[in-house]
């Protein structure tokens, strides 16, 4: 299978929203209630969110395609945390479940970290659901470590991870 990563551009809203919502459905069905998950995976709201981000040039979005079909998305920007100035934040990285555990997430993370470093950042952080063991193992394998910070998110708890570049 052939894969490549490119920047997200206006017109990618449907692919971005589809990958995010399908990933959430697969990854969070045992973490969030069915009612909340249904609300958070509304495809039209996802498309509108990505349309706005792309139109306003907010953050840095990417799409990884496998055999010319969008499979994985990611987004990063300056950290939103007031107590972490100078950090970049990985806001999301989502893949369609059909190709999980085939290295595409690692390819995307490598691209993100390289681009974040090229943008002049030396530290990067992210938030992950505490109960999302699969994602936590992935981030730890990619060199991220818990900071000790937590925050409530939806019906659960998020843990902050960071990594030096």
N, C-alpha and C positions, 0 to 999 in steps of 0.2 A: 504494500500500500504506500502511496505517495502522499506526503503531507507538506503543507507550506503555511506560513503565518504572514498575515498582512494587517495593516492598520484598518480599523473600521472606518467607514465613510458613510455620508448620508445615502440612504437607500438600503442600508444593512439592518434597519430597525427590526424587520420581521425575523430575520435569522438570529439576531441577538436575543430578541424576546423569546423565540421558540426554544433556543438552547438553554437559556436561563430557566424558563418555566419547566421544561422537561427534566432538567437536572435537579431542580428543587423537588419536583414530585418524587423522583427516584431516591434522592439523598435524604430528604427530610420527612418522609412519610411516617417514620417512627419517632420523630423528634417533636413535630408540631401537630396540633389537632387537625383532623380532616377539614373542619370549617375554616380555620385560619390558613391552612395550606391552599385551599381552594381560592380564598381571597387573594393571597400573595402570588398566586400563579395565574392571574388574569392576563391573558395574552395581549389584549388591547391596551391595558395599562402599561405593560412592559414595553410594547412598541412605542407608546407615547413618551415614556421615560427616556428610551434610547434616542428617539427623534429629537427630543429637547437637548439631551447631552451633546449629540452630534451637531445640532444647529448652533448651540452656544459654545462649541469647541471646549467643553468642560472635560478635563481628564484625558486619558489616553486609552483608547479601546482597541482590541485586537480580535481577529478571528483566525482560528487554525482550521484549515480544511483538510480532509482526508479523501483522496481520490476526487477532488474538486467539489466535495460536499461539506458545508460548514459543520464542524463537530465540536469545537471548543472555543469559548470566549473568555476574555479577561479585560479588566479595567483597573487602572491605577491613577493616582493623582497625589498632590501634596496631602500629608496627613491632616485629618480633621481634628485630631486630638490637641487641645490647647497645651498640654504638658509634654508634648513630643515635637517641639519645633525642629525644623530641619529634616524631619522624616518624610519619606514617601509612604503611601498607604496602598496596599493591594486591596481594592474594594471588592473585587470578585474574580473568581476563576471557576468556570463551569464547563462541564463536558456532557455530551449525550451519553447515557449509560451503556449503549451498545459497544463502545470501544474503551470502556474503563480498563485500567491495568495493562495498557499497551504502550505506555510511554508518552502519550500525547500531552498529558498534563505537565510532565517534566519538561517537554520541549517548550511548552508555553511559559512555564515558570522561568526557564533559562532565558527566554527572550525578554520577559518582563524585567528580570534582574539586570540584564545587560543594558536595556534601555533606561532603567532607573539610574544605574551608575553613570551612563552617558549624559543623563540630564543633570549630573552633579550631586546626586544624593549619595551618602555613605551609609545610611540606615534606612531600613524599610520595616513597616509593621503591618499587621492585619488582625482582624477579628474573626473568630470561628466559634460556632456553637460548641459548648462544652461536651455535649453528647455526640458530636460528629467525630467519632473515633477514626473513621477512614480518612477524613480530611486532616485530622490532627497528625496521624502517622505520616501522611504525605508531606505536610509542612515540616515536621521534624526531620524527615529524610532529606528535605531540601535545605536544612541548616537553620531553621527557625527554632526559637526557644521561647517558652512562656515568660512573660514579664511579671506575672503575679497580679496584673490588673484584670478585673472582671467587670461586666456590666449586664444588666437585664436587657433582654432582647426578645420581643414578642412574648412567647410563653415560657421562655427558657433563659439560659445564661450564656453569655459569650465570654471567651477567654482571649486576651491579647497576646499575640506572638510578635517577636521582632527578630531581625537578623542584620548583622553588619555586612556590608558589601565589600 
